[in-house]
Amino acid sequence: MPDSERKPRVKTATRALVPVPKTAENEPLADPRESDVDEWGRSEHMREIARKAFDPMYRRWFRAEWEGLEKIPTDGGALLVSNHAGAIPSDAPVIMHGIETELDRPVYGLAEYIFRELPIVGTMWSRVGGVTAQPDNAYRLLREQNQLVLVFPEGTKGTSKNYNERYRLRRFGRGGFVEIAMRAGVPIVPIAVMGAEESMPIMFKLPGLAKTLGVPYVPITANMLVFGPLLGGVLYFPAKFRLRVLDPISFDVAPNQPRYSRSKVMDESEAIREKIQEALYEMLRERRSVWFG
């Protein structure tokens, strides 16, 4: 074939192989998340901000005083169970702040799903350690992640009490918190809280408005009557807080069972409620003043 009829050769570009260093098979991959928000929505950065903002109220306004704080485990999972009160409960932030600052352990607080539905409030609650009160959530935190979890078995029945019903504990639901602790194989640590009842007491409620808004209750508090409806809705009275940690309760049952004796669960739940109630009555007998302890 004449040279003029030959097709010109097309040179193909060759690329040198770049060696890639091998990594160990079990070496964990880098976390691709750019924020510090964990799978529950908690942000350690936001918790740090919350602690700095709340610390003056904790130490100077409420003057929180603990008894038996050493009974809370310094490692491993445990379910913290407490009485609940106040139109806008002040006991949850006091308990979470005290344990995190004194024991340097994070606390996840279980709350009803309505908190997650509230604009802004729901997101902020998650960022500071709030988790929807659902059995699987509690189990994973306790059993798989060995965390401290705070629960209030009275729920809104406790926070909606009028002032003349203060320190009289409501029924602890159906004892679901006991069954969760049994399944997770962790102890329950009861905590009796005195002071929240007086920090934002409810004088009366507006049931018609609550039904219209689709919320558990709409309170009229003493704070609103003293400071006005806006400031009184967020400003607590400077009631003295005392918190007593009772002896941890462990259950002689195997964890991870498909079901547990309903009668045993209910009996244990009522026994824990009575322990907290008795501790509150004793603390009230010892108290000299709502404001000075």
HURAHU-V417436 format. One line per field, one symbol per residue. ss: DSSP state (A for helix, B for strand, O for the rest). A space follows every 10 residues. Layout:
ss->???
This chain:
ss->OOAAAOOOOO OOOOOOOOOO OOOOOOOOOO OOOOOOBOOO OOBAAAAAAA AAAAAAAAAA AOOOBBBOAA AOOOOOOBBB BBOOOOOOOO AAAAAAAAAA AAAOOOBBBB BOOAAAAOOO AAAAAAAOOB BBOOAAAAAA AAAAOOOBBB BOOOOAAAAO OBAAAOOOOO OOOOOAAAAA AAAAOOBBBB BBBBOAAAAO OBBBBOAAAA AAAOOOOOBB BAAAAAAOOO AAAOOOOOOO OBBBBOOOBO OOOOOOOOOO OAAAAAAAAA AAAAAAAAAA AAAAAAOOOO OOO
